[in-house]
């Protein structure tokens, strides 16, 4: 997968969270370097490993996985001839003990996890090496019982030290007037007593060290020099025996180098697999169905970085249609939806569980190509539009079958007409390449294109008109509206600005839709042309429909058409809950009914009071006495 897609879809953030569940640094690094693959068998095996590990975690919260503590480096040092310390052998012994525990633990899980439990058979317990380390090393130090020679030497050292301490106690008692403190210390490996500087010539001994102030000198009494020399010799003898023991352990370790490397790899693998299972549990993940082709059938899926706050996504792609064009308000969650699809596809092909219904189906793609966000480059003097085109150019080069292409606001950043044309052309080219395609756009014309073009389907992000809140829910088969005016109103933009914007926008929209008057012969007079334009305007005025919103200039307000235009050119309007009659020439088009209400919307909800609607509903079912509907003009039912 290309680096751009990994960054734009935030796959690296998922991997960072995954790595936090691993214990060893090696497994953490493996998590950070995880990338999607496209071998179906391997993907299914990885997913199954995660599933089996999840079952084990549900039954046992304590998994004997070792954090390694640099065991890999320890084996490498032994192989190069280095002599390890007692502490390093202590780490190695701890690792071998963990190998034995994980092997026995996993072999007990064969029923629930037949695949990953079988990996334990490749682990080596190395009992002989483990027992020898346990016998020789205790608390990260070479134990007295590691050899007879070491025990004998250390016993002699204890005896000599006792004699020294007894002798020093006698000396300190007799020489107390000369001493700075009644303390025995060791300097340069020799036992000394602190003597005041002015008495150093009166004390029988050798100066070994002095304090930083020079007021105290540390002297070795002459009476203990022989014992000191004997102790020094025994210390050397002890160190030689320790090195001999460590050398023997190193030789044994080097003989089992290959088995140790296999154990290290096995422990890292188990650490990584159980990290995937813990991550799955943290996001409510499931194993989904994977196929080489067949498109996507995603059910009740959530963005893994948003958690339970994300609205579940259900959609298909590559089955009944190959390309999905999504329209709707900018705050409606179109980009999040696209990122969710791309990110989940990456996770599945990396062997990770995803927060989706396990009945979901994912096809395998060899690449995911993404153009999301503002790529404006100040350094390269590229505008947003230029940057998008650069990205699209690369995508067009790589788009082919077994590829998922995700484009956000395709064709944006330039003249709307040219941008819309480019957008359609780009989508057609990607479709013809055989790639699966998800694209968002703010061009309303794209809805018509997606509705008519073969292999394309419309989608929209639902928006609650009552609360003016996005619902972040994808609806397939229906294009969305931008809801720009509604959102601007919710954000507090003054109403007079919004009303004026509507007047301008919808006026321009009608002008764009109105056909240009065909040119007549060159000798047609200007006056005739004006008549032709006037006739066109009159025809347009007579096209008012019930439910349309119109602007009433002399009242500086809008109204809703309640009746069609009569023979006198008059119609009834609902204006601020009052009914008025007005000539069509005194109003201007504002918003078409189809822009205001959903398809098949019952306009009685606009024009009739709630009590009248209830009576009508009751009367439509059966005859009811003493029930009538009174209108303002006096007519009744």
C-alpha positions as CSV (number, residue, x, y, z in Angstrom):
1,X,0.0,0.0,0.0
2,X,1.3,3.5,-0.8
3,X,2.5,5.8,1.9
4,X,-0.1,8.6,1.0
5,X,-3.0,6.3,1.7
6,X,-1.6,5.1,5.0
7,X,-1.2,8.6,6.2
8,X,-4.5,10.0,4.9
9,X,-6.5,7.2,6.2
10,X,-4.6,7.4,9.5
11,X,-3.6,3.7,9.5
12,X,-0.4,4.6,11.3
13,X,-2.5,5.8,14.3
14,X,-4.2,2.4,14.4
15,X,-0.8,0.7,14.4
16,X,0.5,2.9,17.2
17,X,-2.5,1.9,19.4
18,X,-1.9,-1.8,18.4
19,X,1.8,-1.5,19.4
20,X,0.8,-0.3,22.9
21,X,-0.7,-3.7,23.6
22,X,2.5,-5.5,23.0
23,X,5.0,-6.2,25.8
24,X,8.3,-6.6,24.0
25,X,9.9,-3.8,22.0
26,X,10.4,-6.3,19.1
27,X,6.6,-7.0,19.0
28,X,5.8,-3.3,19.3
29,X,8.1,-2.6,16.3
30,X,6.4,-5.4,14.3
31,X,3.0,-3.8,15.0
32,X,4.2,-0.4,13.8
33,X,5.6,-2.0,10.6
34,X,2.5,-4.0,9.8
35,X,1.2,-3.4,6.3
36,X,-1.8,-4.8,4.3
37,X,-1.1,-7.8,2.0
38,X,-3.2,-9.3,-0.8
39,X,-2.6,-13.1,-0.4
40,X,-6.0,-14.4,0.5
41,X,-4.7,-17.5,2.4
42,X,-2.3,-15.5,4.5
43,X,-4.9,-12.8,5.3
44,X,-7.4,-15.5,6.5
45,X,-4.7,-17.2,8.6
46,X,-3.8,-13.9,10.3
47,X,-7.5,-13.1,11.0
48,X,-8.0,-16.6,12.4
49,X,-4.9,-16.2,14.7
50,X,-6.5,-13.0,16.0
51,X,-9.8,-14.7,16.5
52,X,-8.3,-17.7,18.4
53,X,-6.2,-15.4,20.6
54,X,-9.4,-13.4,21.4
55,X,-11.1,-16.6,22.6
56,X,-8.1,-17.3,24.9
57,X,-8.2,-13.8,26.3
58,X,-11.9,-14.2,27.1
59,X,-11.1,-17.3,29.2
60,X,-7.7,-16.2,30.7
61,X,-6.6,-12.7,31.6
62,X,-3.0,-13.7,32.3
63,X,-1.0,-14.8,29.3
64,X,2.6,-15.8,30.1
65,X,4.2,-13.7,27.4
66,X,7.8,-12.5,28.1
67,X,9.0,-9.0,27.4
68,X,12.4,-10.4,26.4
69,X,14.6,-7.7,28.2
70,X,17.1,-7.7,25.3
71,X,17.4,-11.5,25.2
72,X,18.0,-11.3,21.4
73,X,21.1,-9.1,22.0
74,X,22.3,-11.5,24.7
75,X,22.3,-14.4,22.3
76,X,24.0,-12.3,19.7
77,X,26.8,-11.3,22.2
78,X,27.4,-15.0,23.1
79,X,27.7,-15.8,19.4
80,X,30.4,-13.2,19.0
81,X,32.4,-14.6,21.9
82,X,31.5,-12.0,24.5
83,X,31.4,-13.1,28.1
84,X,28.0,-12.3,29.6
85,X,27.4,-10.9,33.1
86,X,25.6,-12.8,35.8
87,X,22.7,-10.3,35.4
88,X,22.4,-11.1,31.7
89,X,22.3,-14.8,32.4
90,X,19.6,-14.0,35.0
91,X,17.5,-12.4,32.1
92,X,18.2,-15.4,29.9
93,X,17.0,-17.8,32.7
94,X,13.8,-15.8,33.2
95,X,13.2,-16.0,29.4
96,X,13.6,-19.8,29.3
97,X,11.2,-20.1,32.2
98,X,8.7,-18.0,30.3
99,X,9.1,-20.2,27.2
100,X,8.3,-23.3,29.3
101,X,5.2,-21.6,30.7
102,X,3.9,-20.3,27.4
103,X,4.4,-23.7,25.7
104,X,2.5,-25.6,28.4
105,X,-0.2,-22.9,28.5
106,X,-0.8,-22.9,24.8
107,X,-0.8,-26.7,24.5
108,X,-3.8,-26.7,26.9
109,X,-5.7,-24.3,24.5
110,X,-5.8,-26.8,21.5
111,X,-9.5,-27.1,21.7
112,X,-10.3,-23.4,21.5
113,X,-7.3,-22.3,19.4
114,X,-6.0,-25.2,17.3
115,X,-3.9,-23.0,15.0
116,X,-1.9,-20.8,17.3
117,X,-1.6,-23.6,20.0
118,X,0.2,-25.7,17.4
119,X,3.0,-23.0,17.2
120,X,4.0,-24.0,20.7
121,X,5.3,-27.4,19.4
122,X,8.2,-25.5,17.8
123,X,9.4,-24.0,21.1
124,X,12.4,-25.6,22.9
125,X,12.3,-25.8,26.7
126,X,16.1,-26.3,26.9
127,X,15.8,-27.8,30.4
128,X,19.5,-28.5,30.8
129,X,20.5,-24.9,30.1
130,X,17.7,-23.5,32.1
131,X,18.5,-25.7,35.1
132,X,22.2,-24.9,35.0
133,X,21.5,-21.1,34.9
134,X,19.0,-21.6,37.8
135,X,21.7,-23.5,39.8
136,X,24.5,-21.0,39.1
137,X,22.7,-17.7,39.1
138,X,20.6,-16.4,42.0
139,X,19.3,-12.8,42.2
140,X,21.3,-11.9,39.2
141,X,24.6,-13.0,40.9
142,X,26.7,-16.1,40.7
143,X,25.6,-18.3,43.6
144,X,28.0,-19.7,46.2
145,X,27.0,-23.2,45.2
146,X,27.9,-22.7,41.5
147,X,31.1,-24.7,42.2
148,X,33.0,-26.2,45.1
149,X,36.0,-24.0,44.5
150,X,33.9,-20.9,44.6
151,X,32.2,-22.0,47.8
152,X,35.6,-22.8,49.4
153,X,37.1,-19.4,48.4
154,X,34.1,-17.4,49.6
155,X,34.2,-19.2,52.9
156,X,37.9,-18.2,53.3
157,X,37.0,-14.6,52.4
158,X,34.3,-14.6,55.1
159,X,36.8,-15.9,57.7
160,X,39.4,-13.3,56.8
161,X,36.9,-10.4,56.8
162,X,35.8,-11.4,60.3
163,X,39.4,-11.4,61.5
164,X,39.9,-8.0,59.9
165,X,36.8,-6.5,61.5
166,X,37.8,-7.9,65.0
167,X,41.4,-6.5,64.6
168,X,40.1,-3.1,63.4
169,X,37.7,-2.9,66.3
170,X,40.7,-3.3,68.7
171,X,42.7,-0.7,66.8
172,X,39.9,1.8,66.8
173,X,39.5,1.5,70.6
174,X,43.2,2.1,71.3
175,X,43.6,4.9,68.7
176,X,40.3,6.7,69.4
177,X,41.9,10.1,70.2
178,X,43.5,10.2,66.8
179,X,40.3,9.3,64.9
180,X,37.9,11.7,63.1
181,X,35.0,9.2,63.4
182,X,34.4,5.8,64.8
183,X,33.8,4.3,61.4
184,X,35.5,1.5,59.3
185,X,35.4,2.1,55.6
186,X,36.9,0.6,52.4
187,X,39.1,2.7,50.1
188,X,40.7,1.2,47.0
189,X,39.7,-2.2,48.1
190,X,41.5,-1.9,51.5
191,X,40.0,-1.6,55.0
192,X,40.9,1.8,56.5
193,X,40.2,4.0,59.5
194,X,39.7,7.8,59.4
195,X,42.6,9.6,61.2
196,X,42.8,13.4,61.9
197,X,45.4,14.9,59.6
198,X,47.5,16.3,62.5
199,X,47.9,12.8,64.0
200,X,48.8,10.9,60.9
201,X,52.5,10.6,62.0
202,X,51.5,9.3,65.4
203,X,49.4,6.5,63.9
204,X,51.2,3.3,62.7
205,X,49.9,2.8,59.2
206,X,49.9,3.7,55.5
207,X,47.8,6.5,54.0
208,X,45.5,5.1,51.3
209,X,43.3,8.1,50.7
210,X,42.2,11.5,52.1
211,X,39.1,13.6,52.3
212,X,38.4,16.5,49.9
213,X,39.0,19.1,52.7
214,X,42.3,17.5,53.7
215,X,41.3,17.3,57.4
216,X,41.0,13.5,57.4
217,X,43.3,10.8,56.0
218,X,42.2,7.2,55.6
219,X,45.0,4.9,56.8
220,X,45.5,1.2,56.7
221,X,46.9,0.0,60.1
222,X,50.2,-1.9,59.9
223,X,48.8,-4.6,62.0
224,X,46.2,-5.7,59.4
225,X,48.4,-5.5,56.2
226,X,49.0,-9.2,56.1
227,X,45.3,-10.0,56.4
228,X,44.6,-7.4,53.8
229,X,47.0,-9.0,51.3
230,X,45.5,-12.4,52.0
231,X,42.0,-11.1,51.4
232,X,43.0,-9.4,48.1
233,X,44.5,-12.7,46.9
234,X,41.2,-14.5,47.7
235,X,39.2,-11.8,45.9
236,X,41.2,-12.4,42.7
237,X,40.7,-16.1,43.1
238,X,37.0,-15.6,43.6
239,X,36.7,-13.5,40.4
240,X,38.7,-16.1,38.3
241,X,36.3,-18.8,39.5
242,X,33.2,-16.6,38.6
243,X,34.6,-16.0,35.1
244,X,35.1,-19.7,34.7
245,X,31.5,-20.4,35.7
246,X,30.1,-17.7,33.4
247,X,32.3,-19.0,30.6
248,X,30.8,-22.5,31.0
249,X,27.3,-21.0,30.9
250,X,28.2,-19.0,27.8
251,X,29.5,-22.2,26.1
252,X,26.3,-24.0,26.8
253,X,24.2,-21.0,25.6
254,X,26.2,-20.8,22.4
255,X,25.5,-24.5,21.7
256,X,21.8,-23.8,21.8
257,X,21.9,-20.6,19.8
258,X,19.6,-21.8,17.0
259,X,17.0,-23.1,19.5
260,X,17.1,-19.8,21.4
261,X,16.6,-17.8,18.2
262,X,13.5,-19.9,17.4
263,X,12.2,-19.4,21.0
264,X,12.7,-15.6,20.7
265,X,10.8,-15.5,17.3
266,X,8.1,-17.7,18.8
267,X,7.7,-15.4,21.9
268,X,7.6,-12.3,19.7
269,X,4.9,-14.0,17.5
270,X,2.8,-14.8,20.5
271,X,3.3,-11.3,21.9
272,X,2.2,-9.8,18.6
273,X,-0.8,-12.1,18.1
274,X,-2.1,-11.5,21.6
275,X,-1.6,-7.7,21.1
276,X,-3.9,-8.0,18.1
277,X,-6.5,-9.8,20.2
278,X,-6.3,-7.1,23.0
279,X,-6.6,-4.4,20.3
280,X,-9.7,-6.2,18.9
281,X,-11.3,-6.3,22.4
282,X,-10.6,-2.6,22.9
283,X,-12.5,-1.6,19.7
284,X,-15.2,-4.3,19.8
285,X,-13.7,-6.0,16.8
286,X,-14.8,-9.0,14.8
287,X,-13.4,-11.3,12.1
288,X,-15.1,-10.6,8.8
289,X,-15.4,-12.6,5.6
290,X,-12.7,-12.1,3.0
291,X,-12.8,-12.9,-0.7
292,X,-10.5,-12.4,-3.6
293,X,-13.2,-10.4,-5.4
294,X,-16.9,-9.6,-5.1
295,X,-16.7,-6.1,-3.7
296,X,-17.6,-4.9,-0.3
297,X,-20.7,-5.6,1.8
298,X,-20.0,-3.6,5.0
299,X,-22.5,-3.9,7.8
300,X,-22.8,-1.9,11.1
301,X,-19.2,-0.7,10.9
302,X,-17.6,2.0,12.9
303,X,-14.4,4.0,12.5
304,X,-11.9,2.4,14.9
305,X,-10.5,5.7,16.2
306,X,-13.9,7.2,17.0
307,X,-15.2,4.3,19.1
308,X,-18.8,4.0,20.1
309,X,-19.4,7.7,19.2
310,X,-19.3,6.8,15.5
311,X,-22.6,6.2,13.8
312,X,-22.6,2.7,12.3
313,X,-22.0,2.5,8.5
314,X,-23.7,0.0,6.3
315,X,-23.0,0.0,2.5
316,X,-22.1,-2.1,-0.5
317,X,-19.6,-1.4,-3.3
318,X,-18.6,-3.5,-6.3
319,X,-21.7,-5.7,-6.4
320,X,-24.6,-3.8,-8.0
321,X,-22.5,-0.8,-8.8
322,X,-18.8,-0.1,-9.1
323,X,-18.7,3.6,-8.2
324,X,-20.5,5.5,-5.4
325,X,-20.9,9.3,-5.6
326,X,-21.8,10.9,-2.2
327,X,-23.3,14.4,-1.9
328,X,-24.5,16.3,1.1
329,X,-23.6,19.0,3.6
330,X,-19.9,19.7,4.4
331,X,-20.5,18.9,8.0
332,X,-22.4,15.7,7.3
333,X,-19.5,13.2,7.7
334,X,-18.8,12.3,4.0
335,X,-15.0,12.3,4.6
336,X,-15.2,10.3,7.8
337,X,-17.4,7.7,5.9
338,X,-14.8,7.4,3.1
339,X,-12.0,7.1,5.6
340,X,-13.8,4.4,7.5
341,X,-14.2,2.3,4.4
342,X,-10.5,2.7,3.3
343,X,-9.2,2.2,6.9
344,X,-11.2,-0.9,7.5
345,X,-10.1,-2.4,4.2
346,X,-6.5,-1.8,5.2
347,X,-7.1,-3.4,8.7
348,X,-8.7,-6.5,7.3
349,X,-5.9,-7.0,4.8
350,X,-3.5,-6.7,7.7
351,X,-5.1,-9.5,9.6
352,X,-6.8,-7.2,12.2
353,X,-10.3,-7.4,13.5
354,X,-12.6,-4.5,12.7
355,X,-15.5,-2.9,14.6
356,X,-18.2,-4.3,12.2
357,X,-20.8,-7.1,12.0
358,X,-19.0,-10.4,11.4
359,X,-21.3,-11.0,8.4
360,X,-19.6,-8.2,6.6
361,X,-17.7,-9.1,3.4
362,X,-14.5,-7.5,2.1
363,X,-12.8,-8.1,-1.2
364,X,-9.0,-8.0,-1.5
365,X,-7.5,-5.0,-3.3
366,X,-3.9,-4.7,-4.3
367,X,-3.8,-0.9,-3.7
368,X,-5.8,1.9,-2.1
369,X,-5.5,5.2,-3.8
370,X,-6.6,8.3,-1.8
371,X,-7.0,12.0,-2.4
372,X,-8.4,13.5,0.8
373,X,-8.0,16.9,2.3
374,X,-6.2,20.2,1.3
375,X,-2.8,19.5,-0.2
376,X,-1.9,23.1,-0.8
377,X,1.8,23.5,-1.0
378,X,3.4,26.9,-0.2
379,X,6.9,25.6,-1.0
380,X,6.0,24.4,-4.5
381,X,3.6,27.3,-5.1
382,X,0.7,24.9,-5.8
383,X,-2.9,25.9,-5.1
384,X,-5.4,23.5,-3.6
385,X,-6.7,22.7,-7.1
386,X,-3.3,22.1,-8.5
387,X,-2.4,19.8,-5.6
388,X,-5.6,17.8,-6.1
389,X,-4.9,17.5,-9.8
390,X,-1.3,16.3,-9.1
391,X,-2.8,13.6,-6.8
392,X,-5.5,12.6,-9.3
393,X,-2.9,12.4,-12.1
394,X,-0.9,9.8,-10.0
395,X,-4.2,8.0,-9.1
396,X,-5.1,7.7,-12.8
397,X,-1.8,6.1,-13.5
398,X,-2.2,3.4,-10.9
399,X,-6.0,2.8,-11.0
400,X,-6.9,-0.6,-12.3
401,X,-8.9,-3.6,-11.3
402,X,-8.3,-4.8,-7.7
403,X,-7.8,-1.2,-6.7
404,X,-9.9,1.0,-4.4
405,X,-10.0,4.7,-5.2
406,X,-11.2,7.3,-2.7
407,X,-11.6,10.9,-3.9
408,X,-12.8,13.7,-1.6
409,X,-14.5,16.8,-3.2
410,X,-13.4,15.8,-6.7
411,X,-13.0,18.8,-9.1
412,X,-13.1,21.4,-6.3
413,X,-11.0,24.5,-6.0
414,X,-11.7,25.9,-9.5
415,X,-14.6,27.4,-11.6
416,X,-17.7,25.4,-10.7
417,X,-18.6,24.6,-14.4
418,X,-15.2,23.6,-15.3
419,X,-14.7,21.7,-12.1
420,X,-17.9,19.8,-12.6
421,X,-16.8,18.8,-16.1
422,X,-13.4,17.7,-14.8
423,X,-15.0,15.7,-12.0
424,X,-17.3,13.7,-14.4
425,X,-14.4,13.1,-16.8
426,X,-12.1,11.9,-13.9
427,X,-14.8,9.6,-12.5
428,X,-15.5,8.1,-15.9
429,X,-11.8,7.4,-16.5
430,X,-11.4,5.7,-13.1
431,X,-14.6,3.7,-13.7
432,X,-13.2,2.5,-17.0
433,X,-10.0,1.4,-15.4
434,X,-12.0,-1.2,-13.4
435,X,-11.2,0.2,-10.0
436,X,-13.8,0.4,-7.2
437,X,-14.6,4.1,-6.5
438,X,-15.9,6.2,-3.7
439,X,-16.1,10.0,-4.4
440,X,-17.6,13.0,-2.6
441,X,-18.6,16.2,-4.4
442,X,-20.5,19.4,-3.7
443,X,-21.6,19.7,-7.3
444,X,-25.4,19.1,-7.4
445,X,-25.1,18.2,-11.1
446,X,-23.1,15.1,-10.1
447,X,-26.3,13.6,-8.7
448,X,-27.9,13.6,-12.1
449,X,-24.7,12.1,-13.6
450,X,-24.5,9.3,-11.0
451,X,-28.2,8.5,-11.4
452,X,-27.9,8.0,-15.2
453,X,-24.3,6.7,-15.7
454,X,-23.9,2.9,-15.8
455,X,-22.1,1.4,-12.8
456,X,-22.6,4.5,-10.7
457,X,-24.8,5.0,-7.7
458,X,-25.8,8.1,-5.6
459,X,-25.3,8.3,-1.9
460,X,-26.0,11.0,0.7
461,X,-25.3,11.8,4.3
462,X,-28.6,12.2,6.1
463,X,-29.4,15.6,7.6
464,X,-32.1,16.5,10.1
465,X,-33.9,19.5,8.7
466,X,-35.9,20.0,11.9
467,X,-32.8,20.3,14.2
468,X,-30.4,21.3,11.4
469,X,-28.0,18.6,12.6
470,X,-26.1,16.2,10.5
471,X,-27.0,12.5,11.3
472,X,-23.7,11.1,9.9
473,X,-25.7,8.3,8.3
474,X,-25.2,7.1,4.8
475,X,-28.2,6.5,2.5
476,X,-27.6,4.7,-0.8
477,X,-29.6,5.5,-3.9
478,X,-30.4,9.1,-3.1
479,X,-28.3,12.3,-3.6
480,X,-27.9,14.7,-0.8
481,X,-28.4,18.5,-0.6
482,X,-25.7,20.9,0.6
483,X,-27.9,22.4,3.4
484,X,-25.5,25.4,3.3
485,X,-28.2,27.9,4.1
486,X,-29.6,25.8,6.9
487,X,-26.2,25.3,8.4
488,X,-25.3,29.0,8.0
489,X,-28.5,29.9,9.8
490,X,-27.8,27.5,12.7
491,X,-24.3,29.0,13.0
492,X,-25.8,32.5,13.5
493,X,-25.4,34.2,10.2
494,X,-27.9,37.1,10.0
495,X,-31.2,36.1,8.3
496,X,-31.2,39.1,5.9
497,X,-27.9,37.8,4.5
498,X,-29.2,34.3,4.2
499,X,-32.5,35.4,2.5
500,X,-30.5,37.5,0.0
501,X,-28.2,34.6,-0.7
502,X,-31.1,32.4,-1.4
503,X,-32.5,34.9,-3.8
504,X,-29.2,35.2,-5.7
505,X,-28.4,31.5,-5.7
506,X,-31.7,30.2,-6.9
507,X,-32.0,33.0,-9.5
508,X,-28.6,32.0,-10.9
509,X,-29.6,28.3,-10.7
510,X,-32.7,29.0,-12.8
511,X,-30.7,31.0,-15.3
512,X,-28.3,28.2,-15.7
513,X,-31.1,25.8,-16.3
514,X,-33.0,28.0,-18.8
515,X,-32.0,27.2,-22.3
516,X,-30.3,30.0,-24.3
517,X,-32.7,31.4,-26.9
518,X,-31.8,30.0,-30.3
519,X,-30.3,32.5,-32.6
520,X,-32.6,33.5,-35.6
521,X,-31.6,34.9,-38.9
522,X,-29.0,37.7,-38.8
523,X,-31.5,40.3,-39.9
524,X,-33.9,39.8,-36.9
525,X,-34.5,43.1,-35.2
526,X,-33.5,43.8,-31.6
527,X,-37.1,44.6,-30.8
528,X,-38.2,41.1,-31.8
529,X,-35.5,39.6,-29.7
530,X,-36.8,41.5,-26.7
531,X,-40.3,40.2,-27.4
532,X,-38.9,36.7,-27.5
533,X,-37.2,37.2,-24.1
534,X,-40.4,38.7,-22.6
535,X,-42.5,35.8,-23.9
536,X,-40.0,33.3,-22.3
537,X,-40.3,35.1,-19.0
538,X,-44.1,35.0,-19.1
539,X,-43.9,31.3,-19.8
540,X,-41.6,30.8,-16.9
541,X,-44.0,32.8,-14.6
542,X,-46.9,30.5,-15.4
543,X,-44.9,27.5,-14.2
544,X,-45.5,28.1,-10.5
545,X,-46.6,25.0,-8.6
546,X,-48.3,24.4,-5.3
547,X,-45.7,24.2,-2.6
548,X,-43.2,26.5,-4.3
549,X,-41.7,29.3,-2.2
550,X,-41.9,32.8,-3.9
551,X,-40.5,36.2,-2.9
552,X,-42.9,39.1,-2.5
553,X,-40.8,42.3,-3.1
554,X,-43.4,44.9,-1.8
555,X,-43.8,42.9,1.4
556,X,-40.1,42.0,1.7
557,X,-41.0,38.4,2.7
558,X,-41.6,35.0,1.2
559,X,-44.7,33.0,0.8
560,X,-45.8,29.4,-0.1
561,X,-48.1,28.8,-3.1
562,X,-51.3,27.2,-1.9
563,X,-53.3,27.2,-5.2
564,X,-52.4,27.2,-8.9
565,X,-52.6,30.5,-11.0
566,X,-56.1,31.1,-12.1
567,X,-57.3,32.7,-15.4
568,X,-56.7,36.2,-14.0
569,X,-53.1,35.4,-13.1
570,X,-53.9,35.3,-9.4
571,X,-52.9,32.6,-6.9
572,X,-53.3,32.1,-3.1
573,X,-50.2,32.2,-0.9
574,X,-49.6,31.3,2.7
575,X,-47.6,34.2,4.3
576,X,-46.7,34.1,7.9
577,X,-49.6,31.7,8.7
578,X,-52.1,34.0,6.8
579,X,-53.7,33.4,3.4
580,X,-53.5,36.2,0.8
581,X,-54.4,36.4,-2.9
582,X,-51.8,38.0,-5.2
583,X,-51.1,38.3,-8.9
584,X,-48.2,36.2,-10.1
585,X,-46.6,39.3,-11.6
586,X,-46.0,40.7,-8.1
587,X,-43.9,37.8,-7.0
588,X,-40.6,36.4,-7.9
589,X,-39.4,32.7,-7.9
590,X,-37.5,31.8,-4.8
591,X,-37.3,28.0,-4.0
592,X,-38.9,25.1,-5.9
593,X,-41.1,22.7,-3.8
594,X,-38.8,19.8,-4.7
595,X,-35.9,21.7,-3.0
596,X,-38.0,22.3,0.1
597,X,-39.7,19.0,0.8
598,X,-38.9,15.3,0.5
599,X,-40.4,13.3,-2.4
600,X,-44.2,12.5,-1.9
601,X,-44.4,15.0,1.0
602,X,-47.9,15.7,2.2
603,X,-48.4,19.4,1.7
604,X,-51.4,19.4,4.0
605,X,-48.9,19.5,6.8
606,X,-48.0,23.0,5.6
607,X,-51.4,24.4,4.7
608,X,-53.8,22.7,7.2
609,X,-54.0,23.0,10.9
610,X,-53.3,19.9,13.0
611,X,-57.0,19.6,14.1
612,X,-58.2,19.7,10.5
613,X,-55.7,17.1,9.4
614,X,-56.9,14.8,12.2
615,X,-60.6,15.3,11.2
616,X,-59.8,14.6,7.5
617,X,-58.0,11.4,8.4
618,X,-60.9,10.2,10.6
619,X,-63.5,11.1,8.0
620,X,-61.6,9.3,5.2
621,X,-62.0,6.0,7.2
622,X,-65.8,6.2,8.0
623,X,-68.8,8.4,8.3
624,X,-68.9,10.2,11.6
625,X,-71.8,12.3,12.7
626,X,-71.4,15.9,14.2
627,X,-68.0,16.3,12.7
628,X,-67.3,19.1,10.2
629,X,-64.5,21.1,8.9
630,X,-64.9,24.9,8.8
631,X,-62.7,27.0,6.5
632,X,-62.3,30.8,6.6
633,X,-64.4,31.3,3.5
634,X,-67.4,29.6,5.3
635,X,-67.4,26.3,3.3
636,X,-67.6,23.1,5.4
637,X,-67.6,19.3,5.2
